């Protein structure tokens, strides 16, 4: 939900009062003694999503008060600004609800919440952190800024749900004592937004980014082009966005990102430690481009713009040389907008391209990506062509995917192709939860919250012959044929997305639906306080009012 609505706010505050073990419980009255005082009991240290790798509870809790300062211990100079920015981000999270000033300072004498980059903490890697909580304060330690940022998300979830509100709330703001040492299972923990079927404004995308950050997602894949709309300005082919971006599913105005808007999105994502992976889907799913430039069509005739939801009918013209001028220009301009290492070239459902043309086209499209210094990502149909060394394939098969297709994917992994797993009947967030779900699709089946969470990325394709170390991580795509507003995105993404985030982050040893669903239930009031419209799955024991 874009604005924090009254309803979720009310819902959140009601839940806050009743969610035992989450914010406070009453001490047992002594017979004949004084009236019971409300003793603050902090959230148990491990009760966060994704589950931390190691939790050692114990010792005194720490309470954030009006005297608390945020101490940034800036570490190596190249990271100093970023550490300070994370300190300010934390202060920004805590100030509205606590009402405290929470100054961000580098005064080492200050007590409170300390963010430190330790040179000696290499074992925490690129994204890990340690959170130590005790009477004297909280210390977050990491090797890299991303670790501090993820530690901040853990800290946030350890505070009462009311901390998420944008107006002043009653404390106390107590964090349980102990130590969390946490590093991710997979380096790639992604979410995808299809901004083509329905155009999503920069503000809509930013809101989703903020929601992803809460669960330590670190990649945002943007599906920037499809039959129904081209969403990124390309200077050398201006009609792509200007005309190809002018509509969407069901008609309506569509839209596109100017380069300045897109750069701003990339930097906003980076401020939440997310790397943006742009996708231009080729050679199929290209009606918007074909409609914009007649010369890209084999017959030289531009088709009309398309606002339906069929797939597989469009194709770039593989035998024409101008096709590769187009690919080179688009990839060059997109690579220049992309600080991250990946560039996604689609490659799915090229049903209107002959196999020979597909293979020839994918060879040249991959070469363009390499020429501009990026790593190729493609949907797993890429493995039916010739993936270049280092290419990454995004698996989107499901239970009904045939053995031959799985074997082809496995064969590619044996030659070095790595996989992002997005099994459609597990983590496609556009799949309906059950027959009563109003939005979404069901071609891969209904996907309730347990089904979405309860699988193991490491062994998911093991039977087909995919080795564990071929798995780079997981990604939850959100296709938007039926979705246009943030409320609609949210009710499909939540609460499945936190489960995918946990699959990507938490050690396999923590994987257990029964304990997960309890931790997820505790996220209900938090999501509500944040105004996230989530699906109240009957499988999750949400706190009752
Ligand atoms: C498929 C298809 C998309 C659809 C989506 C809907 C892939 C990779 N190609 O996934 O065009 O939008 O299903 O669920």
Boltz pocket constraint, residues with backbone or C-beta under 6 A from the ligand:
constraints:
  - pocket:
      binder: B
      contacts: [[A, 311], [A, 348], [A, 349], [A, 379], [A, 396], [A, 428], [A, 430], [A, 441], [A, 479], [A, 480], [A, 481]]
      max_distance: 6.0
